[in-house]
Each structure stands twice: as C-alpha cells, then as structure tokens.
C-alpha cells in the first residue's frame, strides 16, 4: 500500500509517518520499481502501536524501548512494567505541577476587580511584579 493509504488506516499524517521512519521507529518499506514506498500490514500494526503509545503521552524514547521489547517476544514483562511505573510517576509529577499552576492562575484571576477603574487591572499589575 502507498503512504497515503497507510496514513488513512492508522489515522496519521503522512509527514508523521516519514518522521517515524527517519527516527527509526517505523522501518523503511520496500521500494517499488517506480520508487514508491510499499507498506504492508506489519507497518499498519506498528504504526497503530506507536499511535496508541503517543495517546498515552509516551515519549519517543519510551516507545522505542517498548517496540524493542515487543520485537523480542521471548522476554518477560519486567521491562514493560518498569517503563510503565516510571511513566506513571512522571504523569503524577506533571499532574501535581499542573495543579499548582491551576492554583496560581485561580489566585491571579481572583485579583480582578473589573469595576475598579482607578487602580488599573490587578492581574496585569501582579504579572508585572517579580512574584504574585
């Protein structure tokens, strides 16, 4: 199949497929006599796997490791479990950081006195200072 059909089947942009090929996540397909790329079902399956991992916010390095583990079916799940534990820890840290950011933004938003035109916008004033 051509790259456009692969993109459609995996719900992915053509440029993303080319990027994954350049980055080594997706193996280069064979070339036909007209130099078109010729993808097969293995490419579809691998690309769908990559897309699922990206939907879980995994980095390309994490995906590369999972693909390596997946390509060696004789391995146990220890490596996969370790990777997922690290990823979960990362997500928990991000949630904590985003919660702190939300609290800062809510505090900043609560400074607004929209009907007080004499002192200017308190939000803009707070953002001008070093800390709020």
C-alpha positions in Angstrom: 0.0 0.0 0.0 1.1 3.6 -0.6 1.9 6.0 2.2 -1.5 7.8 1.9 -3.4 4.6 2.5 -1.2 3.8 5.5 -1.8 7.2 6.9 -5.6 6.8 6.4 -5.6 3.3 8.0 -3.6 4.4 11.0 -5.3 7.8 11.3 -2.0 9.5 11.0 -0.4 12.3 8.9 1.9 11.3 6.0 4.6 13.6 7.5 4.3 11.8 10.8 5.0 8.5 9.1 8.0 9.9 7.3 9.2 11.3 10.7 8.8 8.0 12.4 10.8 6.4 9.5 13.6 8.9 9.8 13.7 8.4 13.6 13.8 4.6 13.2 10.5 3.9 15.0 9.0 2.6 11.7 11.1 0.5 9.4 11.6 1.7 5.9 9.3 -0.1 3.5 10.5 -1.7 0.3 10.5 0.4 -2.8 8.6 -0.5 -5.9 10.1 -0.1 -9.4 8.6 3.3 -9.7 10.4 4.2 -6.4 7.1 4.4 -4.4 7.2 3.2 -0.9 5.3 -0.1 -0.5 3.9 -0.6 3.0 2.4 -3.8 4.4 0.2 -4.9 7.3 3.2 -5.0 9.6 3.7 -1.3 9.1 0.0 -0.6 9.9 0.2 -2.7 13.1 3.4 -1.0 14.2 2.2 2.5 13.4 -1.1 1.8 15.3 1.0 0.6 18.3 3.1 3.8 18.1 -0.1 6.0 17.9 -1.6 4.2 21.0 1.6 4.9 22.9 1.6 8.5 21.9 -2.0 8.8 23.0 -0.7 7.7 26.4 1.7 10.6 26.3 4.8 8.4 26.0 8.0 9.8 24.7 9.6 8.5 21.5 12.4 7.0 23.6 9.8 5.2 25.8 8.1 3.9 22.6 11.4 2.8 21.1 12.0 0.8 24.3 8.5 -0.8 24.2 9.0 -1.6 20.5 12.3 -3.2 21.3 10.6 -5.3 24.0 7.7 -6.1 21.7 10.0 -7.3 18.9 11.6 -9.8 21.4 8.6 -11.8 22.4 10.8 -14.2 24.4 11.3 -11.5 27.0 9.1 -11.3 30.1 7.1 -8.2 31.0 9.5 -6.9 33.7 10.9 -4.2 31.3 7.4 -3.1 30.2 6.3 -2.9 33.9 9.3 -0.8 34.8 8.8 1.5 32.0 5.1 2.0 32.8 5.9 2.6 36.5 8.4 5.4 35.5 5.8 6.8 33.1 3.1 6.8 35.8 5.5 8.6 38.2 6.2 11.2 35.5 2.4 11.7 34.9 1.8 12.0 38.7 4.5 14.7 38.9 3.0 16.5 35.9 -0.5 16.4 37.5 1.0 17.9 40.7 2.7 20.7 38.7 -0.4 21.4 36.7 -2.5 21.5 39.9 -0.1 24.1 41.4 -0.3 26.1 38.2 -4.1 26.0 38.3 -4.0 27.3 41.9 -1.7 30.2 40.8 -3.9 31.1 37.9 -7.0 31.0 40.1 -5.3 33.2 42.6 -4.3 35.6 39.9 -7.8 35.6 38.4 -9.3 36.3 41.8 -7.4 39.5 42.0 -9.5 41.0 39.3 -11.8 43.9 40.4 -13.3 44.5 37.0 -15.3 47.5 38.1 -12.4 49.2 39.8 -11.0 51.5 37.1 -9.0 53.7 39.4 -6.2 51.3 40.3 -5.9 49.5 36.9 -6.0 45.8 36.3 -4.7 43.9 39.3 -3.9 40.9 37.2 -1.6 42.9 34.9 -0.1 44.6 37.9 0.6 41.2 39.6 2.1 39.8 36.4 4.4 42.9 36.3 5.8 42.2 39.7 8.5 39.6 40.4 6.2 37.3 42.3 2.5 37.0 42.9 
